[in-house]
Amino acid sequence: MINTMDYFKDLIKAAQQARNKAYAPYSGITVGASLLTSCKTVFYGANIENASYPAGICGERAAFTQALLAGKREFIAIAIVGGIAGKEAEEYFYPCGICRQWMAEFCQEDFMVLIAKNCDDFQQLQLSQLLPYSFGPAHLK
């Protein structure tokens, strides 16, 4: 039997490691994300800023982009850790609206979103809680 809590803690650790790879010279805020697929593969992402702010990418979308390019389309959970660069996470960093919309595009309403400070201090939310009344692919059929 799979221990879900162990998977979640491993995802959070992976997001913490991904956060170390962020490029955030303008905001000084680094975000790491780790995305678990249905086949138990994990993809990582970190925020990458750009002097032309809209050209940057969030850690969550970076992780999804890698997974999608690898042909993955079924996702179980994502862990997100963020905070001031070079410091341990001190608060919860929730995904921005664009990242929530990306999740709505590729995930079911029960997709698990872990917002973490560390492996012992995290929130476990379903996508439907983060983006109620979402607009997704089903609305275009």
N, CA, C and O atoms as a GROMACS GRO file, in nm:
protein
  564
    1MET      N    1   0.084  -0.119   0.000
    1MET     CA    2   0.000   0.000   0.000
    1MET      C    3   0.088   0.125   0.000
    1MET      O    4   0.190   0.130   0.070
    2ILE      N    5   0.050   0.225  -0.077
    2ILE     CA    6   0.125   0.350  -0.088
    2ILE      C    7   0.090   0.441   0.029
    2ILE      O    8  -0.028   0.463   0.058
    3ASN      N    9   0.191   0.493   0.095
    3ASN     CA   10   0.170   0.589   0.203
    3ASN      C   11   0.166   0.729   0.141
    3ASN      O   12   0.270   0.783   0.104
    4THR      N   13   0.048   0.786   0.131
    4THR     CA   14   0.030   0.916   0.069
    4THR      C   15   0.111   1.024   0.139
    4THR      O   16   0.168   1.111   0.073
    5MET      N   17   0.117   1.020   0.272
    5MET     CA   18   0.190   1.123   0.345
    5MET      C   19   0.339   1.119   0.310
    5MET      O   20   0.402   1.224   0.301
    6ASP      N   21   0.395   1.001   0.290
    6ASP     CA   22   0.536   0.991   0.249
    6ASP      C   23   0.555   1.053   0.111
    6ASP      O   24   0.653   1.125   0.088
    7TYR      N   25   0.463   1.026   0.018
    7TYR     CA   26   0.470   1.087  -0.115
    7TYR      C   27   0.465   1.238  -0.103
    7TYR      O   28   0.542   1.308  -0.169
    8PHE      N   29   0.376   1.289  -0.021
    8PHE     CA   30   0.363   1.434  -0.004
    8PHE      C   31   0.491   1.494   0.051
    8PHE      O   32   0.537   1.598   0.003
    9LYS      N   33   0.549   1.431   0.151
    9LYS     CA   34   0.673   1.483   0.210
    9LYS      C   35   0.788   1.478   0.110
    9LYS      O   36   0.870   1.569   0.104
   10ASP      N   37   0.794   1.371   0.030
   10ASP     CA   38   0.896   1.363  -0.075
   10ASP      C   39   0.876   1.473  -0.179
   10ASP      O   40   0.973   1.532  -0.227
   11LEU      N   41   0.751   1.501  -0.213
   11LEU     CA   42   0.722   1.608  -0.309
   11LEU      C   43   0.765   1.743  -0.253
   11LEU      O   44   0.821   1.825  -0.326
   12ILE      N   45   0.740   1.766  -0.126
   12ILE     CA   46   0.779   1.892  -0.064
   12ILE      C   47   0.930   1.906  -0.063
   12ILE      O   48   0.983   2.014  -0.093
   13LYS      N   49   1.002   1.799  -0.029
   13LYS     CA   50   1.148   1.803  -0.032
   13LYS      C   51   1.198   1.835  -0.172
   13LYS      O   52   1.291   1.914  -0.189
   14ALA      N   53   1.136   1.775  -0.273
   14ALA     CA   54   1.175   1.801  -0.411
   14ALA      C   55   1.148   1.946  -0.450
   14ALA      O   56   1.227   2.007  -0.522
   15ALA      N   57   1.038   2.002  -0.403
   15ALA     CA   58   1.007   2.143  -0.431
   15ALA      C   59   1.109   2.234  -0.363
   15ALA      O   60   1.148   2.336  -0.419
   16GLN      N   61   1.151   2.198  -0.242
   16GLN     CA   62   1.254   2.276  -0.173
   16GLN      C   63   1.384   2.276  -0.253
   16GLN      O   64   1.450   2.379  -0.265
   17GLN      N   65   1.420   2.160  -0.307
   17GLN     CA   66   1.542   2.151  -0.387
   17GLN      C   67   1.529   2.229  -0.517
   17GLN      O   68   1.623   2.296  -0.559
   18ALA      N   69   1.413   2.221  -0.581
   18ALA     CA   70   1.390   2.295  -0.705
   18ALA      C   71   1.399   2.445  -0.680
   18ALA      O   72   1.447   2.520  -0.766
   19ARG      N   73   1.352   2.488  -0.566
   19ARG     CA   74   1.356   2.631  -0.530
   19ARG      C   75   1.498   2.686  -0.534
   19ARG      O   76   1.518   2.804  -0.566
   20ASN      N   77   1.595   2.604  -0.504
   20ASN     CA   78   1.735   2.648  -0.506
   20ASN      C   79   1.784   2.681  -0.646
   20ASN      O   80   1.888   2.745  -0.661
   21LYS      N   81   1.712   2.639  -0.747
   21LYS     CA   82   1.751   2.664  -0.885
   21LYS      C   83   1.680   2.785  -0.946
   21LYS      O   84   1.702   2.818  -1.063
   22ALA      N   85   1.596   2.850  -0.868
   22ALA     CA   86   1.521   2.966  -0.918
   22ALA      C   87   1.615   3.080  -0.957
   22ALA      O   88   1.726   3.093  -0.905
   23TYR      N   89   1.568   3.161  -1.049
   23TYR     CA   90   1.639   3.282  -1.092
   23TYR      C   91   1.546   3.399  -1.065
   23TYR      O   92   1.450   3.421  -1.139
   24ALA      N   93   1.573   3.473  -0.958
   24ALA     CA   94   1.482   3.579  -0.915
   24ALA      C   95   1.558   3.705  -0.873
   24ALA      O   96   1.548   3.748  -0.758
   25PRO      N   97   1.635   3.765  -0.966
   25PRO     CA   98   1.715   3.882  -0.930
   25PRO      C   99   1.634   4.009  -0.906
   25PRO      O  100   1.686   4.106  -0.849
   26TYR      N  101   1.509   4.011  -0.949
   26TYR     CA  102   1.428   4.133  -0.938
   26TYR      C  103   1.341   4.134  -0.815
   26TYR      O  104   1.338   4.233  -0.742
   27SER      N  105   1.269   4.026  -0.790
   27SER     CA  106   1.180   4.021  -0.674
   27SER      C  107   1.249   3.967  -0.550
   27SER      O  108   1.211   4.000  -0.438
   28GLY      N  109   1.351   3.883  -0.569
   28GLY     CA  110   1.416   3.819  -0.456
   28GLY      C  111   1.331   3.709  -0.394
   28GLY      O  112   1.363   3.659  -0.286
   29ILE      N  113   1.223   3.671  -0.462
   29ILE     CA  114   1.134   3.564  -0.415
   29ILE      C  115   1.158   3.442  -0.502
   29ILE      O  116   1.145   3.448  -0.624
   30THR      N  117   1.193   3.330  -0.440
   30THR     CA  118   1.217   3.207  -0.514
   30THR      C  119   1.107   3.107  -0.483
   30THR      O  120   1.063   3.093  -0.369
   31VAL      N  121   1.064   3.037  -0.586
   31VAL     CA  122   0.957   2.938  -0.574
   31VAL      C  123   1.001   2.809  -0.643
   31VAL      O  124   1.049   2.812  -0.756
   32GLY      N  125   0.984   2.698  -0.574
   32GLY     CA  126   1.010   2.568  -0.631
   32GLY      C  127   0.882   2.487  -0.633
   32GLY      O  128   0.797   2.501  -0.544
   33ALA      N  129   0.869   2.402  -0.733
   33ALA     CA  130   0.750   2.317  -0.745
   33ALA      C  131   0.792   2.179  -0.790
   33ALA      O  132   0.888   2.163  -0.866
   34SER      N  133   0.720   2.080  -0.742
   34SER     CA  134   0.740   1.942  -0.788
   34SER      C  135   0.603   1.883  -0.817
   34SER      O  136   0.511   1.893  -0.736
   35LEU      N  137   0.591   1.822  -0.933
   35LEU     CA  138   0.464   1.775  -0.986
   35LEU      C  139   0.467   1.623  -0.998
   35LEU      O  140   0.555   1.568  -1.064
   36LEU      N  141   0.372   1.557  -0.936
   36LEU     CA  142   0.362   1.411  -0.937
   36LEU      C  143   0.261   1.367  -1.042
   36LEU      O  144   0.146   1.411  -1.041
   37THR      N  145   0.305   1.279  -1.132
   37THR     CA  146   0.216   1.226  -1.236
   37THR      C  147   0.150   1.098  -1.187
   37THR      O  148   0.187   1.043  -1.084
   38SER      N  149   0.053   1.052  -1.264
   38SER     CA  150  -0.018   0.929  -1.227
   38SER      C  151   0.073   0.807  -1.232
   38SER      O  152   0.045   0.707  -1.166
   39CYS      N  153   0.181   0.813  -1.308
   39CYS     CA  154   0.275   0.699  -1.313
   39CYS      C  155   0.389   0.717  -1.213
   39CYS      O  156   0.492   0.649  -1.222
   40LYS      N  157   0.372   0.808  -1.118
   40LYS     CA  158   0.465   0.832  -1.006
   40LYS      C  159   0.596   0.898  -1.050
   40LYS      O  160   0.693   0.896  -0.974
   41THR      N  161   0.600   0.957  -1.168
   41THR     CA  162   0.716   1.035  -1.212
   41THR      C  163   0.701   1.175  -1.155
   41THR      O  164   0.589   1.227  -1.147
   42VAL      N  165   0.812   1.236  -1.117
   42VAL     CA  166   0.808   1.372  -1.061
   42VAL      C  167   0.883   1.465  -1.156
   42VAL      O  168   0.992   1.434  -1.202
   43PHE      N  169   0.822   1.580  -1.183
   43PHE     CA  170   0.883   1.684  -1.264
   43PHE      C  171   0.898   1.809  -1.177
   43PHE      O  172   0.816   1.836  -1.090
   44TYR      N  173   1.006   1.883  -1.203
   44TYR     CA  174   1.042   1.996  -1.118
   44TYR      C  175   1.036   2.126  -1.194
   44TYR      O  176   1.049   2.130  -1.316
   45GLY      N  177   1.017   2.234  -1.119
   45GLY     CA  178   1.021   2.366  -1.178
   45GLY      C  179   1.056   2.470  -1.074
   45GLY      O  180   1.036   2.450  -0.954
   46ALA      N  181   1.110   2.581  -1.122
   46ALA     CA  182   1.141   2.695  -1.035
   46ALA      C  183   1.108   2.821  -1.113
   46ALA      O  184   1.110   2.822  -1.236
   47ASN      N  185   1.079   2.929  -1.041
   47ASN     CA  186   1.048   3.052  -1.111
   47ASN      C  187   1.174   3.108  -1.177
   47ASN      O  188   1.284   3.103  -1.121
   48ILE      N  189   1.154   3.162  -1.297
   48ILE     CA  190   1.262   3.224  -1.374
   48ILE      C  191   1.212   3.363  -1.413
   48ILE      O  192   1.121   3.377  -1.495
   49GLU      N  193   1.273   3.465  -1.354
   49GLU     CA  194   1.231   3.602  -1.382
   49GLU      C  195   1.304   3.655  -1.505
   49GLU      O  196   1.402   3.598  -1.552
   50ASN      N  197   1.252   3.766  -1.555
   50ASN     CA  198   1.307   3.831  -1.672
   50ASN      C  199   1.291   3.981  -1.652
   50ASN      O  200   1.194   4.025  -1.590
   51ALA      N  201   1.384   4.061  -1.702
   51ALA     CA  202   1.375   4.206  -1.689
   51ALA      C  203   1.244   4.258  -1.748
   51ALA      O  204   1.190   4.358  -1.701
   52SER      N  205   1.193   4.190  -1.850
   52SER     CA  206   1.061   4.219  -1.903
   52SER      C  207   0.965   4.127  -1.828
   52SER      O  208   0.941   4.013  -1.870
   53TYR      N  209   0.912   4.176  -1.716
   53TYR     CA  210   0.841   4.091  -1.620
   53TYR      C  211   0.745   3.988  -1.678
   53TYR      O  212   0.748   3.873  -1.633
   54PRO      N  213   0.660   4.021  -1.775
   54PRO     CA  214   0.567   3.918  -1.825
   54PRO      C  215   0.636   3.799  -1.892
   54PRO      O  216   0.574   3.695  -1.912
   55ALA      N  217   0.764   3.815  -1.927
   55ALA     CA  218   0.835   3.707  -1.996
   55ALA      C  219   0.884   3.598  -1.900
   55ALA      O  220   0.933   3.494  -1.944
   56GLY      N  221   0.871   3.620  -1.770
   56GLY     CA  222   0.912   3.520  -1.672
   56GLY      C  223   0.814   3.404  -1.666
   56GLY      O  224   0.708   3.407  -1.728
   57ILE      N  225   0.851   3.303  -1.588
   57ILE     CA  226   0.762   3.188  -1.570
   57ILE      C  227   0.766   3.145  -1.424
   57ILE      O  228   0.870   3.151  -1.358
   58CYS      N  229   0.652   3.104  -1.375
   58CYS     CA  230   0.640   3.057  -1.237
   58CYS      C  231   0.691   2.914  -1.226
   58CYS      O  232   0.696   2.841  -1.325
   59GLY      N  233   0.729   2.875  -1.107
   59GLY     CA  234   0.777   2.739  -1.083
   59GLY      C  235   0.676   2.633  -1.118
   59GLY      O  236   0.711   2.528  -1.171
   60GLU      N  237   0.549   2.660  -1.088
   60GLU     CA  238   0.444   2.562  -1.114
   60GLU      C  239   0.431   2.534  -1.264
   60GLU      O  240   0.426   2.419  -1.307
   61ARG      N  241   0.427   2.641  -1.343
   61ARG     CA  242   0.413   2.623  -1.488
   61ARG      C  243   0.539   2.563  -1.548
   61ARG      O  244   0.532   2.489  -1.646
   62ALA      N  245   0.655   2.593  -1.490
   62ALA     CA  246   0.779   2.532  -1.538
   62ALA      C  247   0.773   2.381  -1.519
   62ALA      O  248   0.814   2.306  -1.608
   63ALA      N  249   0.724   2.335  -1.405
   63ALA     CA  250   0.711   2.191  -1.380
   63ALA      C  251   0.611   2.128  -1.477
   63ALA      O  252   0.637   2.022  -1.534
   64PHE      N  253   0.496   2.192  -1.495
   64PHE     CA  254   0.396   2.139  -1.587
   64PHE      C  255   0.450   2.133  -1.730
   64PHE      O  256   0.425   2.036  -1.802
   65THR      N  257   0.525   2.235  -1.771
   65THR     CA  258   0.579   2.238  -1.906
   65THR      C  259   0.670   2.118  -1.930
   65THR      O  260   0.661   2.053  -2.034
   66GLN      N  261   0.757   2.090  -1.834
   66GLN     CA  262   0.846   1.974  -1.849
   66GLN      C  263   0.767   1.844  -1.859
   66GLN      O  264   0.796   1.759  -1.943
   67ALA      N  265   0.666   1.829  -1.774
   67ALA     CA  266   0.585   1.708  -1.775
   67ALA      C  267   0.509   1.694  -1.907
   67ALA      O  268   0.505   1.586  -1.965
   68LEU      N  269   0.452   1.801  -1.954
   68LEU     CA  270   0.375   1.797  -2.077
   68LEU      C  271   0.465   1.764  -2.197
   68LEU      O  272   0.426   1.689  -2.286
   69LEU      N  273   0.585   1.822  -2.198
   69LEU     CA  274   0.678   1.793  -2.306
   69LEU      C  275   0.725   1.648  -2.304
   69LEU      O  276   0.765   1.593  -2.406
   70ALA      N  277   0.720   1.586  -2.187
   70ALA     CA  278   0.755   1.444  -2.174
   70ALA      C  279   0.636   1.354  -2.206
   70ALA      O  280   0.646   1.231  -2.196
   71GLY      N  281   0.524   1.414  -2.244
   71GLY     CA  282   0.406   1.336  -2.283
   71GLY      C  283   0.313   1.300  -2.170
   71GLY      O  284   0.219   1.223  -2.190
   72LYS      N  285   0.335   1.353  -2.053
   72LYS     CA  286   0.249   1.323  -1.938
   72LYS      C  287   0.124   1.410  -1.943
   72LYS      O  288   0.130   1.528  -1.977
   73ARG      N  289   0.010   1.349  -1.908
   73ARG     CA  290  -0.116   1.422  -1.912
   73ARG      C  291  -0.203   1.394  -1.790
   73ARG      O  292  -0.310   1.454  -1.777
   74GLU      N  293  -0.160   1.307  -1.701
   74GLU     CA  294  -0.240   1.275  -1.583
   74GLU      C  295  -0.157   1.307  -1.459
   74GLU      O  296  -0.046   1.256  -1.442
   75PHE      N  297  -0.213   1.391  -1.372
   75PHE     CA  298  -0.139   1.442  -1.258
   75PHE      C  299  -0.213   1.418  -1.128
   75PHE      O  300  -0.336   1.423  -1.123
   76ILE      N  301  -0.137   1.392  -1.022
   76ILE     CA  302  -0.194   1.362  -0.891
   76ILE      C  303  -0.182   1.480  -0.796
   76ILE      O  304  -0.279   1.517  -0.729
   77ALA      N  305  -0.061   1.540  -0.791
   77ALA     CA  306  -0.037   1.645  -0.692
   77ALA      C  307   0.080   1.732  -0.732
   77ALA      O  308   0.164   1.694  -0.814
   78ILE      N  309   0.083   1.851  -0.673
   78ILE     CA  310   0.197   1.941  -0.688
   78ILE      C  311   0.229   1.998  -0.551
   78ILE      O  312   0.140   2.029  -0.472
   79ALA      N  313   0.359   2.011  -0.523
   79ALA     CA  314   0.404   2.077  -0.400
   79ALA      C  315   0.468   2.209  -0.439
   79ALA      O  316   0.541   2.217  -0.538
   80ILE      N  317   0.442   2.312  -0.360
   80ILE     CA  318   0.493   2.446  -0.389
   80ILE      C  319   0.555   2.502  -0.261
   80ILE      O  320   0.492   2.504  -0.156
   81VAL      N  321   0.680   2.548  -0.273
   81VAL     CA  322   0.751   2.610  -0.162
   81VAL      C  323   0.811   2.741  -0.212
   81VAL      O  324   0.876   2.743  -0.316
   82GLY      N  325   0.788   2.849  -0.139
   82GLY     CA  326   0.842   2.978  -0.183
   82GLY      C  327   0.881   3.066  -0.066
   82GLY      O  328   0.843   3.042   0.048
   83GLY      N  329   0.957   3.168  -0.099
   83GLY     CA  330   0.997   3.264   0.003
   83GLY      C  331   1.114   3.349  -0.043
   83GLY      O  332   1.154   3.345  -0.159
   84ILE      N  333   1.166   3.426   0.048
   84ILE     CA  334   1.278   3.515   0.020
   84ILE      C  335   1.401   3.429  -0.013
   84ILE      O  336   1.433   3.334   0.058
   85ALA      N  337   1.468   3.465  -0.122
   85ALA     CA  338   1.584   3.390  -0.167
   85ALA      C  339   1.687   3.375  -0.055
   85ALA      O  340   1.716   3.471   0.017
   86GLY      N  341   1.741   3.254  -0.041
   86GLY     CA  342   1.844   3.228   0.057
   86GLY      C  343   1.795   3.203   0.198
   86GLY      O  344   1.875   3.179   0.288
   87LYS      N  345   1.664   3.210   0.220
   87LYS     CA  346   1.607   3.186   0.352
   87LYS      C  347   1.509   3.070   0.347
   87LYS      O  348   1.452   3.039   0.242
   88GLU      N  349   1.491   3.005   0.461
   88GLU     CA  350   1.389   2.900   0.471
   88GLU      C  351   1.252   2.965   0.450
   88GLU      O  352   1.231   3.081   0.485
   89ALA      N  353   1.160   2.890   0.393
   89ALA     CA  354   1.024   2.942   0.372
   89ALA      C  355   0.960   2.974   0.508
   89ALA      O  356   0.962   2.891   0.599
   90GLU      N  357   0.905   3.093   0.518
   90GLU     CA  358   0.844   3.138   0.643
   90GLU      C  359   0.693   3.155   0.632
   90GLU      O  360   0.624   3.173   0.732
   91GLU      N  361   0.642   3.150   0.511
   91GLU     CA  362   0.499   3.164   0.490
   91GLU      C  363   0.457   3.076   0.373
   91GLU      O  364   0.541   3.024   0.300
   92TYR      N  365   0.328   3.062   0.356
   92TYR     CA  366   0.276   2.981   0.246
   92TYR      C  367   0.272   3.067   0.120
   92TYR      O  368   0.230   3.182   0.123
   93PHE      N  369   0.318   3.010   0.009
   93PHE     CA  370   0.312   3.078  -0.119
   93PHE      C  371   0.214   3.004  -0.208
   93PHE      O  372   0.242   2.894  -0.256
   94TYR      N  373   0.099   3.064  -0.229
   94TYR     CA  374  -0.007   3.004  -0.310
   94TYR      C  375   0.019   3.031  -0.458
   94TYR      O  376   0.080   3.132  -0.491
   95PRO      N  377  -0.026   2.944  -0.545
   95PRO     CA  378  -0.007   2.968  -0.688
   95PRO      C  379  -0.085   3.090  -0.736
   95PRO      O  380  -0.195   3.117  -0.688
   96CYS      N  381  -0.026   3.162  -0.829
   96CYS     CA  382  -0.093   3.279  -0.886
   96CYS      C  383  -0.213   3.234  -0.971
   96CYS      O  384  -0.232   3.114  -0.993
   97GLY      N  385  -0.290   3.328  -1.018
   97GLY     CA  386  -0.409   3.297  -1.097
   97GLY      C  387  -0.377   3.224  -1.227
   97GLY      O  388  -0.449   3.133  -1.267
   98ILE      N  389  -0.269   3.265  -1.293
   98ILE     CA  390  -0.233   3.199  -1.418
   98ILE      C  391  -0.197   3.053  -1.393
   98ILE      O  392  -0.236   2.965  -1.470
   99CYS      N  393  -0.122   3.027  -1.286
   99CYS     CA  394  -0.086   2.888  -1.254
   99CYS      C  395  -0.209   2.806  -1.217
   99CYS      O  396  -0.218   2.689  -1.252
  100ARG      N  397  -0.303   2.867  -1.147
  100ARG     CA  398  -0.426   2.796  -1.113
  100ARG      C  399  -0.503   2.760  -1.241
  100ARG      O  400  -0.559   2.651  -1.251
  101GLN      N  401  -0.503   2.851  -1.337
  101GLN     CA  402  -0.571   2.824  -1.463
  101GLN      C  403  -0.501   2.711  -1.539
  101GLN      O  404  -0.567   2.628  -1.601
  102TRP      N  405  -0.368   2.707  -1.536
  102TRP     CA  406  -0.294   2.597  -1.597
  102TRP      C  407  -0.335   2.466  -1.534
  102TRP      O  408  -0.356   2.367  -1.604
  103MET      N  409  -0.345   2.465  -1.402
  103MET     CA  410  -0.385   2.343  -1.333
  103MET      C  411  -0.525   2.301  -1.376
  103MET      O  412  -0.552   2.182  -1.395
  104ALA      N  413  -0.614   2.398  -1.392
  104ALA     CA  414  -0.751   2.367  -1.435
  104ALA      C  415  -0.753   2.308  -1.576
  104ALA      O  416  -0.840   2.228  -1.610
  105GLU      N  417  -0.658   2.348  -1.657
  105GLU     CA  418  -0.649   2.296  -1.794
  105GLU      C  419  -0.610   2.148  -1.797
  105GLU      O  420  -0.660   2.071  -1.879
  106PHE      N  421  -0.521   2.109  -1.707
  106PHE     CA  422  -0.461   1.976  -1.716
  106PHE      C  423  -0.497   1.881  -1.601
  106PHE      O  424  -0.456   1.765  -1.603
  107CYS      N  425  -0.572   1.928  -1.503
  107CYS     CA  426  -0.598   1.846  -1.384
  107CYS      C  427  -0.746   1.840  -1.350
  107CYS      O  428  -0.825   1.924  -1.392
  108GLN      N  429  -0.781   1.738  -1.275
  108GLN     CA  430  -0.917   1.723  -1.225
  108GLN      C  431  -0.936   1.813  -1.102
  108GLN      O  432  -0.840   1.862  -1.044
  109GLU      N  433  -1.060   1.832  -1.065
  109GLU     CA  434  -1.091   1.918  -0.949
  109GLU      C  435  -1.030   1.866  -0.820
  109GLU      O  436  -1.004   1.944  -0.728
  110ASP      N  437  -1.008   1.734  -0.810
  110ASP     CA  438  -0.952   1.677  -0.688
  110ASP      C  439  -0.800   1.671  -0.689
  110ASP      O  440  -0.740   1.612  -0.599
  111PHE      N  441  -0.736   1.731  -0.790
  111PHE     CA  442  -0.591   1.741  -0.795
  111PHE      C  443  -0.543   1.805  -0.665
  111PHE      O  444  -0.597   1.907  -0.621
  112MET      N  445  -0.440   1.746  -0.604
  112MET     CA  446  -0.393   1.790  -0.474
  112MET      C  447  -0.284   1.895  -0.488
  112MET      O  448  -0.186   1.876  -0.561
  113VAL      N  449  -0.301   2.006  -0.417
  113VAL     CA  450  -0.203   2.115  -0.416
  113VAL      C  451  -0.150   2.128  -0.274
  113VAL      O  452  -0.225   2.157  -0.181
  114LEU      N  453  -0.020   2.106  -0.259
  114LEU     CA  454   0.045   2.115  -0.129
  114LEU      C  455   0.120   2.247  -0.122
  114LEU      O  456   0.213   2.271  -0.199
  115ILE      N  457   0.079   2.332  -0.031
  115ILE     CA  458   0.143   2.461  -0.011
  115ILE      C  459   0.226   2.447   0.117
  115ILE      O  460   0.170   2.430   0.225
  116ALA      N  461   0.358   2.454   0.104
  116ALA     CA  462   0.442   2.414   0.216
  116ALA      C  463   0.543   2.520   0.258
  116ALA      O  464   0.595   2.597   0.177
  117LYS      N  465   0.568   2.522   0.388
  117LYS     CA  466   0.684   2.591   0.443
  117LYS      C  467   0.798   2.489   0.454
  117LYS      O  468   0.914   2.520   0.427
  118ASN      N  469   0.761   2.367   0.492
  118ASN     CA  470   0.855   2.256   0.504
  118ASN      C  471   0.773   2.127   0.511
  118ASN      O  472   0.651   2.129   0.498
  119CYS      N  473   0.841   2.015   0.531
  119CYS     CA  474   0.774   1.884   0.530
  119CYS      C  475   0.677   1.864   0.647
  119CYS      O  476   0.589   1.779   0.640
  120ASP      N  477   0.694   1.941   0.751
  120ASP     CA  478   0.607   1.927   0.868
  120ASP      C  479   0.501   2.036   0.879
  120ASP      O  480   0.412   2.028   0.963
  121ASP      N  481   0.511   2.138   0.794
  121ASP     CA  482   0.420   2.251   0.801
  121ASP      C  483   0.371   2.282   0.659
  121ASP      O  484   0.433   2.358   0.585
  122PHE      N  485   0.258   2.221   0.624
  122PHE     CA  486   0.203   2.242   0.490
  122PHE      C  487   0.052   2.233   0.493
  122PHE      O  488  -0.009   2.176   0.584
  123GLN      N  489  -0.008   2.292   0.390
  123GLN     CA  490  -0.152   2.285   0.370
  123GLN      C  491  -0.179   2.194   0.251
  123GLN      O  492  -0.104   2.192   0.154
  124GLN      N  493  -0.286   2.119   0.261
  124GLN     CA  494  -0.326   2.025   0.157
  124GLN      C  495  -0.462   2.071   0.106
  124GLN      O  496  -0.562   2.063   0.177
  125LEU      N  497  -0.465   2.119  -0.019
  125LEU     CA  498  -0.588   2.171  -0.078
  125LEU      C  499  -0.616   2.101  -0.210
  125LEU      O  500  -0.524   2.058  -0.279
  126GLN      N  501  -0.741   2.090  -0.244
  126GLN     CA  502  -0.776   2.042  -0.377
  126GLN      C  503  -0.785   2.162  -0.470
  126GLN      O  504  -0.812   2.274  -0.427
  127LEU      N  505  -0.761   2.138  -0.598
  127LEU     CA  506  -0.767   2.245  -0.697
  127LEU      C  507  -0.901   2.317  -0.690
  127LEU      O  508  -0.906   2.439  -0.705
  128SER      N  509  -1.008   2.244  -0.669
  128SER     CA  510  -1.141   2.306  -0.663
  128SER      C  511  -1.152   2.409  -0.549
  128SER      O  512  -1.233   2.501  -0.556
  129GLN      N  513  -1.070   2.393  -0.445
  129GLN     CA  514  -1.070   2.490  -0.336
  129GLN      C  515  -0.991   2.616  -0.374
  129GLN      O  516  -1.024   2.725  -0.328
  130LEU      N  517  -0.889   2.600  -0.456
  130LEU     CA  518  -0.807   2.713  -0.498
  130LEU      C  519  -0.868   2.790  -0.614
  130LEU      O  520  -0.844   2.910  -0.630
  131LEU      N  521  -0.948   2.721  -0.695
  131LEU     CA  522  -1.007   2.785  -0.812
  131LEU      C  523  -1.152   2.739  -0.827
  131LEU      O  524  -1.185   2.663  -0.918
  132PRO      N  525  -1.238   2.786  -0.736
  132PRO     CA  526  -1.379   2.747  -0.749
  132PRO      C  527  -1.440   2.811  -0.875
  132PRO      O  528  -1.398   2.919  -0.917
  133TYR      N  529  -1.537   2.747  -0.931
  133TYR     CA  530  -1.607   2.798  -1.050
  133TYR      C  531  -1.509   2.820  -1.165
  133TYR      O  532  -1.519   2.919  -1.238
  134SER      N  533  -1.417   2.728  -1.181
  134SER     CA  534  -1.314   2.745  -1.283
  134SER      C  535  -1.370   2.729  -1.423
  134SER      O  536  -1.477   2.672  -1.444
  135PHE      N  537  -1.295   2.780  -1.518
  135PHE     CA  538  -1.324   2.766  -1.660
  135PHE      C  539  -1.219   2.672  -1.717
  135PHE      O  540  -1.099   2.697  -1.704
  136GLY      N  541  -1.262   2.564  -1.779
  136GLY     CA  542  -1.168   2.467  -1.831
  136GLY      C  543  -1.213   2.407  -1.962
  136GLY      O  544  -1.311   2.452  -2.021
  137PRO      N  545  -1.142   2.307  -2.008
  137PRO     CA  546  -1.171   2.245  -2.138
  137PRO      C  547  -1.316   2.196  -2.153
  137PRO      O  548  -1.372   2.202  -2.262
  138ALA      N  549  -1.376   2.148  -2.045
  138ALA     CA  550  -1.512   2.097  -2.054
  138ALA      C  551  -1.612   2.205  -2.094
  138ALA      O  552  -1.718   2.174  -2.150
  139HIS      N  553  -1.580   2.331  -2.068
  139HIS     CA  554  -1.670   2.440  -2.103
  139HIS      C  555  -1.672   2.469  -2.253
  139HIS      O  556  -1.761   2.539  -2.302
  140LEU      N  557  -1.575   2.416  -2.324
  140LEU     CA  558  -1.565   2.443  -2.468
  140LEU      C  559  -1.621   2.331  -2.553
  140LEU      O  560  -1.611   2.335  -2.675
  141LYS      N  561  -1.682   2.229  -2.489
  141LYS     CA  562  -1.737   2.117  -2.564
  141LYS      C  563  -1.883   2.139  -2.593
  141LYS      O  564  -1.946   2.055  -2.656
   0.00000   0.00000   0.00000
